Amino acid sequence: MSRGRFRTTLALPVMLACCLLLSGTVQAAPTEAEDGAVLAEYEAYYDRLMSIEDRSGIADGGFRVVEDQIFALDPDDENSILMVPAFDEQYNRLAVFVVDVEGQILYRTEQLETNYCVKGRMRQPIQSIAAVSFQDLNRDGRIDIILITSCVNESGRYAGKTYKVGDVLFQNRAGDGFYRDYRISDKINRFGMNKSAETIAAFVRDGNSTEFLYTASTLRELQRNNFRIIPEQCYFRTFGKLGRLQVTPGTYRIADYDVFMIYLVNEQGDIVSILQPMGEYDNLYALKGVTCRDIDGDGLKDIVILARYSYEGESGILLIESDYRIYYQRTGGFVPDTEIGDTYRCSDEDTMEILVEKARAYWGWQSTND
């Protein structure tokens, strides 16, 4: 690890504020006054960040240091530089500071994927540090930083639900700073490779990727990329106007995690629909069942999946939980349930028959007879 002076490489505040505005997902276009307000907010925030001169001034600058996530980049060197993460108290935005043993700030950045979860806004979801790892990811002999945050939206459709955001800071060749490749960060998060430092390293360092799970067009392409079908739950069913399709559940292993997906494949081997039932869980522990039955009473077969998943709890302990997903058949494909899942949490004792009965009862069915 180079001990030379690090260079701060933040972009101009005007450029980043424009990115905040242009990438927004609000329903109505922001007004000129709103654009100006966000720009002013960012400039004030940026000035605060840049005015911090040493480690002792981080808190005075309006940032809350995450004390239990301060690590030496080289733990074997007592004079190693330190990574100091801190959240802005006003906007929940994460900043990363690299400081020397005297507390002098050598490098700082807030250009992180987690700061753009709610696009077009300064304030970001409630966040915590889920994982930090130091590894040479691009095999250039320099230590890079893996950073994963856990986020919880305060409002909106997914309010209260936890999800992870992963990022990588690469040490540059001169050894005087770090940089982030937004294309890598985008793929890490868009294709669910943000569950752990191990999955990020498997992608960035080793070249393994889950991207094909979302882009493949045929079953043969999936299998060519080591997608493993679960044969005991694989079968053909007729889905109304969608025709006769093979329900094809399976997993792809990356690092120590099994990514669970279900594909609906026609008789020619083409993928017609993709279902992602595991959501934000880390790993498929056991598939308990897949059934195709009419749930909402419209005469069309829907799909119910019951499985056990594993994930890392807040204390780092491995947790296992049973959960289910329902996908309703519609004219053009399948849509995930957004109602029953919020009203009924299944337990390890629940069977598929119990789930079907409860789901049908939600839609007013009096029995589970097909």
N, C-alpha and C positions, 0 to 999 in steps of 0.2 A: 504494500500500500504506500503510495507516494505521500511524503510528509510536506510537499510543497504547498504554497498558498493556493487555496481554492478560489475559483472565480464565480461570482454570482451571475447567473445567466437568465434572469427574469426578463421576459419581453416587456415592451412598453405597455404601460397601463391602458393607454387608449386602445391598443390593438386587442388586448385581452378583454376589455370591456365590450368592444364591438363583437367579439366572439360570443360573449355572454348574451348579447342582444340578438344576434343573427341566428343563434342555435336554439332560441327559445321555442317551447312547445305550448305556449299559451294559446287559448282558443281564438282570441282576437289579436290583431297586430298591435304592438305597443305604440302608444302615441309618442309624438316628438318629446313631450314633457317627461314621459316615463323613460324614454331612452336617455334623456339628459340626467334624470335622477339616478339611474343605475350607473351611468358613467361617473357621476360625481361621487357616488358611494364607493366605487372601485378605486378611484384615484385617492380618496382619503384613506381607504384601507391599505392600499399599496404604499402610500407615504409612511403610514404607521409601521408597516413591515420593514421597510427599508431604513427607517430611523433607528432600529434596534442595533446596537453596536456590539454587545456581548451577551453572554448567557444570563447574567443577572438582570438584564434589561428586558428579557422576553415577557415576563409577567407584567412589568410596567408598561409594555407596549400593547397590552390588552389580550395577551395570549395565555392560555392555561397549559402549562407543561405537563405532559403525561409522564410522570416521574418513573413509573414502573416499566416504561418502555424505552428508557435511555440505555443505549448499548454502545460498547466499543466496537469499532469496525474490525479491529484486530485484538481479540481478548488476551492474547499471549504477550502483548506489548503494553506495559504499564503507562506508556506515554501515547497510547493510541488516541486518535481523534474519536469523537463521540457523535452519534446521531441522536438529536434531541427533537422529538415530535411535539407539536403544540397546537391546540385548537384555539381559533379566534373566538373570544367570548361573545362577540356580537353576532357573528354570521355562521358559526360552527364550521368554518373553513379550516382545513388542516394545513399547517406549514411544517416543513422539515428544515431543521438547522443542523449544520455540521460544525462542531466547535473543537478547538484544541484544548490541551490540558489546562491552559490558563483561562479558558472560557471565552477566548476570542472567536467570533463567528467567521468561519472560512467560506461558508457557502450557505445559501438559503433558497428555498423555492416553495411556491404554493401551487405551481402548475402540475396538479395531480388530478387523476380521473375522478376521485371521490369529491372534488370540489365542483363538479359539473353534473351531479346526479339530477338536480332540479335545474334544468337549463333555462337561461334567461333570468335567473334570480341570483342575488348575492347570498342570501341565507340558504344554507344547505341542511340536509337531514341531521338529526341527532346521530353522532358518530362515536365510535370507540376504536382503538387499535386492536385488531384481531390477531395479527401475526407480523413479525419482522424477521427477515432472514438475510444474511450476508453471504453471497456466493459469487463466483466468477461465472456469469451466465453466457457471455459471448466469447469465452476462452481466449481473452487477451492478457491474462495474467493479473488483472486488476479486479478488486472486489466491487461487486454491484449490490444494490439494495432492493430486496423484495419487500413490498409494503401492502398489507391487506387491512381494510377497515370494515367494520360492521356498521350498517346504516339502518335507521328506522325512520320512515316518513312520518311527519307530524300530521299530515292531512292528505286528503285525496283517496282514491280507490284502494290503495294498498297501505293505508295508514296503520301503523302498529306492527307491520310485518318486517322482519329483519332480513336483510340481504347483504352480501359481501361485494366489495369493490377492490380489485387488485391492481397493482401498479409496479413498475420496475424503473429504478433510476440507475442508469449505466454510468460508470466512471469513465470520463473521456480519456483519450489517448495521452493527452499532455499531463494527466494526473492532477489537474488543478480545478476540477469541477465535475458535475454530473449532468446528464441530459436524459430526457425521456422521449422514447419513440412512440408517438400517439397511435401509430398503426398497430403496434404490438399490444399496447394497453387496450385498444378497442377490441381486438380479437380475444384477449384474455377474458374480458367481461361479456362480450356479445355471445361467446360460445361456451360460457360457463366454466372456464378454466381458472376461476378465482377462488376456489374452495380452500386451497391451502398453498403454502410455499412450495410443496412438493409438486403439485399440478402445474404451477407456474414455471418451475424449473424444468419439468418434463417437456413443456411446450417451448420455452425460450432457449434452453440449453440443448435439449436432446431432440427437438424437432417433432415430438409427438403432438397431435392436435385433434380436438373434437370437431373441428370445422366441418369435416365431411359428413358428420351426423345430420347437419342442417342443410347441406348443399347437394347431397347425393340424389340422383334421379332414378336409380334402379337398385333392386335388392342385390344384384351381383356386385355393384359398386360398393355397397355397404360391406359385404362379406370380403371383398378384396382388401378392404382396409381394416380387417380383423374385428368386425362387428359380429358378436356371438349370439345367435338366435337361441331363445329358450324354447326348446321343441315341445315340451308338455303343455305349453300355453299358446301354441301356434296352430291356427286353423282357419278354414275358409268360412265366411258368412255372407249372406246376401243382404245388402243395405239399400233397399228401395231402388231409387233411380241411380244410385252410385254403382249398383251392380254387385257382382260377386267379388269379394275382396278377401285377401289373406290377412288376418290380424297377426302381426309379426312382432312380438316383444323380444327384446334382447339388450345386451350390454356391450359397452366398449371400456376397456380398462386403461386408465391413464394414471401413472404413479401407483398408488395403492387404492384407487377408487374405481368403482364400477358405475359408469354413467348409464342410466336406464332410459330407454326410448321405446316407443311403439310406432310401427309403420303399418299403414294399410296399403297393400300391394295388389295390383290387379293380376289377372291370369297371364299377362305378358311379362310380368316381373317389374313393371313400372311403379314407382311410389306415387300414390294418389294423395295421401295425407300423412302428416307427422304429428305425433302426440308426445308431449314431454311431461309425464306425470310426476316426476320426482321433484320438480320445482327447485327450491333453494336447499334441499337436503344435499349432503355431501356424497352419499354412497347408497346403492341398493344393497340392503342386507338380505332380504328374501322376498320373492314375489309370491304372494298368497293366492292370487287369482285374477283372471280377466274374464268378464262375462259381457255378452252382447244382448241386451234386453231393452224393451221399451220402458223408460223411466218416467217420462213426463206426459205419457198418455196421448201422444200424437200419432201412434201407430207405426212409428219408425224405430228401428233398433238403435239404442244408444250404447255407450261403452262405459263400463265401470271397472276400475283397477284398484285392487287392494294389495298393499305391500308393506313391508317393514324397511325403514331407512335408518341409517346411522349418520350422526353428525357430531361435531365437537361442541360441547357446551362452553359456557363462559369461563369455567375454571379449567378448561382443557381436557375434561373427562369425556370419554366416548359415550354418547347417548344413543339409544335405539328406540324408535317410535313407529307405531303403526299409523298409516294414513291412507286416504283413498282419494281418487279423482273420478269425476263423472264428465263425460263428453257427450253432448247432445247432437244427434244427427240433424242436419239441416239440408236444404236443397243443394247447396254447393260444397258441403263437407261437414266438419264437426266443430263445435264450439265448446269451450270449457265451462263448467258450472261456476257461477259466481254468487250463488245464493245458499245452497244447502251446506256447503263447506264452512260457511260462517256461522251456521246454527247448530251443527252437530259434529262433535269431535269423536272419532272412533277410538276404541281401546284395543288392547291385545286380544281380548276375548271375542271381539266382533268377527263374524263370518261374513261371507259374501251374501248369504241369504238375509242376514240381519240388515246389512247395508241396503240391499235392494228394497226390503220392506220399509225401512225408514225413509228412503228417498222417495219411494212411491207414495207413502203417506203424506209427505210434504206437498205432493202434487194432487192430493185428494183421492188416491186409490184406496179401496177398502180391502183388497187382498193382493197377493203376489202372483195370482194365476196369470199366465201369458195369454 
